[in-house]
Amino acid sequence: MQKTLILGFIAGILAVLVFHQGTAFLLNTYGNDIPNVVAIFGRTGAAFNMNPVPPLGVPTVASQAFWGGVWGIILAMILRATPVPDLLFSFVFGALALTLVAFTLVASLKGLPTFAGGNQQVWARAALLNGAWGWGTAMLLRPLGLRG
């Protein structure tokens, strides 16, 4: 169990830095120049956002990495306990679970409109970025043999 917790946390952090932020980088660098991509996902800001996040003032990407690690623990425990197709399940888990929590609980705590105020481009972008995180976490967990 301890191995699952530690490796899930590490894989979740690395998945934010490589897959989540890598997808954000690709959307910002290339997607913002493609009208059809902008129509679906909107204009994407730069990856590795270093703006401070209250209350501790840590960079946004560090906060995202930490919470990616926390979610990585949850995902690793689910993958260890259930015989689901890991890559597909993890993409859907990231796209749905993380996005729903961000659009409801986190938005309420931050005083933001829930469900991104109905902006479907933000929904699509969040689902893609969080799905990329989930897929990446599963890819990083695969060689670690965490299956039950």
C-alpha positions as CSV (number, residue, x, y, z in Angstrom):
1,M,0.0,0.0,0.0
2,Q,2.8,2.4,0.9
3,K,4.4,1.8,-2.5
4,T,1.1,2.6,-4.2
5,L,0.8,5.9,-2.3
6,I,4.4,7.0,-2.9
7,L,4.6,6.0,-6.6
8,G,1.1,7.4,-7.3
9,F,2.1,10.7,-5.8
10,I,5.3,10.9,-7.8
11,A,3.7,9.7,-11.1
12,G,0.9,12.3,-10.6
13,I,3.5,15.1,-10.1
14,L,5.5,14.1,-13.1
15,A,2.3,13.7,-15.2
16,V,1.4,17.3,-14.5
17,L,4.9,18.5,-15.5
18,V,5.2,16.4,-18.6
19,F,1.8,15.5,-20.0
20,H,-0.6,18.2,-18.6
21,Q,1.8,21.1,-19.1
22,G,3.2,19.5,-22.4
23,T,-0.4,19.5,-23.8
24,A,-0.8,23.1,-22.6
25,F,2.5,24.0,-24.4
26,L,1.4,22.4,-27.6
27,L,-2.0,24.1,-27.5
28,N,-0.3,27.5,-26.8
29,T,2.5,27.1,-29.3
30,Y,0.7,25.5,-32.2
31,G,-3.0,25.3,-31.4
32,N,-3.5,29.0,-31.0
33,D,-2.5,29.4,-34.7
34,I,-5.1,26.8,-36.0
35,P,-8.6,28.3,-36.2
36,N,-10.4,25.0,-35.7
37,V,-8.4,24.2,-32.6
38,V,-9.1,27.7,-31.2
39,A,-12.8,27.2,-32.0
40,I,-12.9,24.0,-29.9
41,F,-10.5,24.8,-27.0
42,G,-10.3,28.6,-27.1
43,R,-7.0,30.5,-26.9
44,T,-4.6,28.7,-24.5
45,G,-2.2,30.5,-22.2
46,A,1.4,29.6,-21.8
47,A,2.4,26.5,-19.9
48,F,4.3,26.5,-16.6
49,N,2.5,29.4,-15.2
50,M,4.6,30.9,-12.4
51,N,2.0,33.3,-11.0
52,P,1.6,32.9,-7.3
53,V,-1.5,31.0,-5.9
54,P,-2.9,32.1,-2.6
55,P,-2.7,31.5,0.3
56,L,0.9,30.3,0.3
57,G,2.0,32.2,-2.9
58,V,3.6,29.2,-4.6
59,P,3.7,29.2,-8.4
60,T,0.6,27.9,-10.1
61,V,2.5,25.0,-11.7
62,A,3.8,23.9,-8.3
63,S,0.3,23.9,-6.9
64,Q,-0.9,22.0,-10.0
65,A,1.9,19.5,-9.5
66,F,1.2,19.0,-5.9
67,W,-2.5,18.4,-6.5
68,G,-1.6,16.2,-9.5
69,G,0.3,14.1,-7.0
70,V,-2.7,13.8,-4.6
71,W,-4.9,12.8,-7.5
72,G,-2.2,10.4,-8.6
73,I,-2.5,8.5,-5.3
74,I,-6.2,8.1,-5.9
75,L,-5.7,7.0,-9.5
76,A,-3.0,4.5,-8.5
77,M,-5.2,3.0,-5.8
78,I,-8.1,2.6,-8.3
79,L,-5.8,1.1,-10.9
80,R,-4.3,-1.3,-8.4
81,A,-7.7,-2.5,-7.2
82,T,-9.7,-2.8,-10.4
83,P,-9.1,-4.6,-13.7
84,V,-9.9,-1.7,-16.0
85,P,-8.0,-0.7,-19.2
86,D,-5.5,1.6,-17.5
87,L,-4.8,4.2,-20.2
88,L,-8.5,4.6,-21.3
89,F,-9.8,4.7,-17.8
90,S,-7.1,7.1,-16.6
91,F,-7.8,9.5,-19.5
92,V,-11.5,9.5,-18.7
93,F,-10.9,9.7,-15.0
94,G,-8.7,12.8,-15.4
95,A,-11.1,14.4,-18.0
96,L,-14.2,13.9,-15.9
97,A,-13.3,13.6,-12.2
98,L,-10.6,16.3,-12.0
99,T,-12.6,18.7,-14.3
100,L,-15.8,18.3,-12.3
101,V,-14.0,18.9,-9.0
102,A,-12.3,22.0,-10.4
103,F,-15.5,23.3,-11.9
104,T,-17.5,22.8,-8.7
105,L,-15.6,22.5,-5.4
106,V,-12.5,24.5,-6.4
107,A,-14.5,27.2,-8.2
108,S,-16.7,27.7,-5.2
109,L,-13.7,27.9,-2.8
110,K,-12.1,30.5,-5.1
111,G,-15.3,32.5,-5.6
112,L,-15.4,31.7,-9.3
113,P,-18.5,30.8,-11.3
114,T,-19.2,27.1,-11.3
115,F,-18.8,25.1,-14.5
116,A,-16.6,27.9,-15.9
117,G,-19.7,30.1,-16.3
118,G,-20.9,27.7,-19.1
119,N,-17.9,28.4,-21.3
120,Q,-17.7,25.2,-23.3
121,Q,-14.2,26.0,-24.7
122,V,-13.0,26.0,-21.1
123,W,-14.7,22.7,-20.5
124,A,-13.1,21.2,-23.6
125,R,-9.6,22.5,-22.7
126,A,-9.9,21.4,-19.1
127,A,-11.0,17.9,-20.1
128,L,-8.2,17.6,-22.6
129,L,-5.5,18.8,-20.1
130,N,-6.8,16.7,-17.2
131,G,-7.3,13.7,-19.5
132,A,-3.7,14.1,-20.7
133,W,-2.6,14.1,-17.0
134,G,-4.6,10.9,-16.3
135,W,-3.2,9.2,-19.4
136,G,0.3,10.3,-18.5
137,T,-0.1,9.1,-14.9
138,A,-1.1,5.7,-16.1
139,M,1.8,5.5,-18.5
140,L,4.2,6.4,-15.7
141,L,2.6,3.8,-13.4
142,R,2.6,1.0,-16.0
143,P,6.2,-0.2,-15.5
144,L,5.9,0.0,-11.7
145,G,3.7,-3.1,-11.5
146,L,1.0,-1.7,-9.2
147,R,-1.7,-4.0,-10.4
148,G,-3.2,-6.1,-7.6
